[in-house]
Amino acid sequence: MGEAAANMLLQEGHEGKTYTLTGPSSWSYADIVAALSRRAGRPLVYQDIPEAALADGLRAAGLPEFVIWLTLGTIRDIRDGQYDLPSRDLATLLGKEPQSLDEMLGAVFA
C-alpha cells in the first residue's frame, strides 16, 4: 500500500480521485488457515472463539478494556463483511498485481 500511495503522490492525474486500496479478492479466516496449513505442511484448524471467552482471555492477558472493545468490534466487522471491499485500485496504482495470500505469507514467514 505504501508503494501505491507513493506512486499516486508522484504521478499526475490522481487529483480529486478516491481509491480503495484493497486487493482483487477478500480472504476469510478459513482461507488464511488453509494457506498457513500449506505453508506449515500440516493441517491447521481455525476455531472461532465466542466473544465472551475471547474478552475474558484478553482481560486475563492484561489488555485494557478499550483494546478489548476495539478488538471485538474489528472481529465483528470482519465477520459481517464490513471490510469485504475487493478493488482493482491497488493493482492499478502499483502497475502490477498485489501479492497473493500465499506469496504474502511466504514473505512474512521467510
C-alpha positions in Angstrom: 0.0 0.0 0.0 2.9 2.3 0.7 4.2 1.8 -2.8 0.8 2.5 -4.3 0.5 5.7 -2.2 3.9 6.8 -3.3 3.0 6.2 -7.0 -0.2 8.2 -6.5 1.7 11.1 -5.0 4.5 11.1 -7.6 2.3 10.7 -10.7 0.0 13.1 -12.4 -3.8 12.5 -12.8 -4.8 11.5 -9.3 -6.2 14.8 -8.2 -9.7 14.6 -6.8 -9.8 10.8 -7.1 -10.6 8.4 -4.3 -9.1 4.9 -4.2 -10.0 1.8 -2.3 -6.6 0.2 -1.6 -7.6 -3.4 -1.3 -6.8 -6.5 -3.4 -9.0 -8.1 -6.0 -10.4 -10.6 -3.5 -11.1 -10.9 0.2 -9.7 -13.7 2.4 -11.8 -15.4 5.1 -10.2 -16.8 8.3 -10.7 -20.3 6.6 -8.7 -19.1 3.6 -5.9 -17.8 5.8 -5.8 -21.1 7.8 -5.7 -23.1 4.6 -2.8 -21.0 3.3 -1.0 -21.4 6.7 -1.6 -25.1 6.5 0.1 -25.3 3.1 3.0 -23.3 4.5 3.3 -25.5 7.6 2.9 -28.7 5.6 0.4 -29.9 8.1 -3.3 -29.3 8.7 -4.2 -26.4 10.9 -7.7 -25.6 12.1 -9.4 -22.3 12.7 -11.5 -22.2 15.8 -14.0 -19.4 16.3 -13.8 -18.3 19.9 -17.0 -17.0 21.4 -16.8 -13.2 22.2 -17.2 -13.6 25.9 -14.4 -16.2 26.1 -12.1 -14.1 23.9 -12.8 -11.0 26.1 -12.1 -13.0 29.2 -8.8 -14.2 27.7 -7.8 -10.7 26.7 -8.6 -9.4 30.2 -6.5 -12.2 31.7 -3.6 -11.2 29.5 -3.9 -7.7 30.9 -5.3 -5.8 27.9 -7.2 -2.6 28.7 -11.0 -2.6 28.2 -10.8 -0.1 25.2 -8.4 -2.5 23.4 -10.7 -5.4 24.1 -13.7 -3.4 22.8 -11.7 -2.4 19.6 -10.6 -6.0 19.0 -14.1 -7.4 19.4 -15.5 -4.7 17.2 -13.0 -5.4 14.5 -13.7 -9.1 14.6 -17.4 -8.4 14.3 -16.8 -6.1 11.4 -14.7 -8.7 9.6 -17.4 -11.4 10.3 -20.1 -9.1 9.0 -18.3 -8.3 5.7 -17.5 -4.6 6.7 -14.1 -4.8 5.1 -15.1 -7.0 2.1 -14.3 -4.4 -0.5 -12.4 -6.0 -3.4 -11.0 -3.5 -5.8 -8.6 -3.2 -8.7 -7.3 0.2 -7.5 -4.2 -1.3 -5.7 -3.1 -3.2 -8.8 -3.7 -0.1 -10.9 -1.6 2.1 -8.7 1.1 -0.5 -8.4 1.2 -1.2 -12.1 1.2 -4.9 -11.2 -0.9 -7.5 -9.3 -0.5 -7.4 -5.5 0.9 -10.5 -3.8 -1.4 -13.5 -3.4 -2.2 -14.7 0.1 0.4 -17.5 -0.3 3.1 -15.0 -1.5 2.4 -12.6 1.3 2.6 -15.4 4.0 5.8 -16.6 2.3 7.3 -13.2 2.7 6.2 -12.8 6.3 7.4 -16.2 7.4 10.6 -16.3 5.2 
